[in-house]
Amino acid sequence: MNTPAGSGALASQAAQAPSGVQALTSVEQGATLARVTMRLLPLLLFCYVIAYVDRINVSFAKLQLREALGVDPAIFGRVYGLGAGLFFIGYFFFEVPSNLILQRVGARIWIARIMILWGLVSMAFMFTKGVTMFYVMRFLLGAAEAGFFPGVILYLTYWFSAKERARAVALFAVGGVAAGAIGSPISGALLGLDGVGGLAGWQWLFFVEALPAVLMGFVVLFLLPNGPKDARWLSDHEKAWIQNRLNEEALATDASHHHRLKDVFTSGQVWLLCALYFLQNLGGYGYQMWLPTIVKGLSGQSDLVVGFINAIPYVVAGVVMLFYGRHSDRTGERRGHVAFAAFSSAAGFAIAGSFDNPFLAMTGLTLAFVGMKSLLGPFWALCTGFLRGTAAAGGIAFINSVGNLGGAVGPPLVGIIKDETGSAMAALYVLGASLLAMALLALAVRVTPSQGGIQQCSEP
C-alpha cells in the first residue's frame, strides 16, 4: 500500500472514508490495534533477528578468520575492521532506491526479495578465500540487505499513528538485541564445529545462520499484507478506521513538514537527524563488531562461554528499550528521550574504559548498549513524525543510509586503535565520545507541539 503523496490526496481519501469508521467503539479500536500488533510485529521482529544475526555474526567468525584469510596478526585489526565496515558502504548506495521501489511494488514482495537475496549472499561467505573476497562479500551483503530496516519503518507508518509509533518501532527494533541474545551463544557453539564434515567452524556459522533468511523470505511472501486494505484478518470497518485516522493525522500536520522527495535532501533538520544516527551507528557497530573480542580479552574463556557472556548486554537492552519506547509514547516526548539515552550510553563507555575489573567493565559495556538501543524507538518516531508521503519513503531510507555510514567508520576505527595500542578497550572512549556528541546534538533538534501532544521536527 502506497502512502499518499500529499495533503490533497489525503483530503480526498478522508472525504471518501466510509461512514462505518465511526461505528468502532474505543474498545473495538483498542482491539483492532492489538490485532494489528500481534499479526505484524512478531513476524517482522523475527525477520529482523535473522537480519541482525547475519549482519554481525562476522564478529564471532573473526575469532577464527585470521588464519583462514592468511593475515599478519599485526594488521588483522585493520583488515577485519575495514571488512566489517564495508557492509555499510553497500548498504548506503542501495537504501534509498530500495525504499522507493518498496513504496511502488508493495512491502510483501520487496521485503521477501531482500531476505532471500541477503540469505544467499550470507551463505556464500562460507566460500571466502583471501582478504579481497572478504571485502567484496561484506560489500555485497550490505547491498543485499539494503532497504530492509527503513522499509519496515516505512511500513509501520501504514498502520500506526505517530503517538503509537515509538513503541511499535521499539517492538520491531528489539529484534536487533534479541539477535545478540540468541545469536551469540549459537555462534559460539557453531565455531565449536570446527573440522566437522571437513568445514571450519566459521564456515558452519555462515551456512547455518543464513538458512533462516531464505526460508523466512518465502514466509513473508505468503503472510505479510501490503497494508490495511489487504489484511484479510481485518473487517472493512477496521480497515477504514485505520486508514482514516492516519489521513486525518497527516492533514493536521503542519504545512512546513516535507512531502516532496527533493525537500528531504535540502532540509537542515533531515541532515541533523542523519548526523545523530551516524554517531549512534559509529558507537553501536564499533561496539558490536568488537564485543566478542573484548569479552574474550576480559574473560579468557572459550568461544562458547564468550557467546553466553556476549548475550548479557543484549538481554538487558531488550527489556529496557521496550519500556523506554512506551514511556516516550505515553509522554509524547522524543528529543529528550534520545538525548538522555545517548548520554547514558556515553557514561557506560567511560565506565567500561576506566576499569580493569571484568565485572565493572561488563557493567559499563551493558549500560552503553542499553542506552544505544533504547534511543531507537523515540528517534524513529521523531523522524517519521517529520516526513510524509513520498518524502517518508525516501527520507527514512536517506536518514538510515547516511546514518549507517557510521557503521563503516566505527569498526575500522576500533581496529586501528587496537593495532596501535594492543587493546580494543582504549577505543571505548572514542565510541563514548560519539554518543556524547549525539546527546548534545539531539538537543538542537527543533520541535513543536502537534496534535495529540506528540512532538515533531520543525524547520527553522
Secondary structure, DSSP 8 states (H G I E B T S, - for coil): ----SSHHHHHHHHHT--GGGGG--HHHHHHHHHHHHHHHHHHHHHHHHHHHHHHHTHHHHHHHHHHHHT--TTTHHHHHHHHHHHHHHHHHHHHHHHHHHHHHH-HHHHHHHHHHHHHHHHHHGGG--HHHHHHHHHHHHHHHHTTHHHHHHHHHTTT--HHHHHHHHHHHHHHHHHHHHHHHHHHHHHHTTTTGGG--HHHHHHHHHHHHHHHHHHHHHHH--SSGGG-TTS-HHHHHHHHHHHHHHHHHS-TTSB-SHHHHTT-HHHHHHHHHHHHHHHHHHHHHTTHHHHHHHHH---HHHHHHHHHHHHHHHHHHHHHHHHHHHHHT--HHHHHHHHHHHHHHHHHHHH--SHHHHHHHHHHHHHHHHHTHHHHHHHHHHHB-HHHHHHHHHHHHHHHHTHHHHHHHHHHHHHHHHS-SGGGHHHHHHHHHHHHHHHTTS-EEE-GGG-EEE---
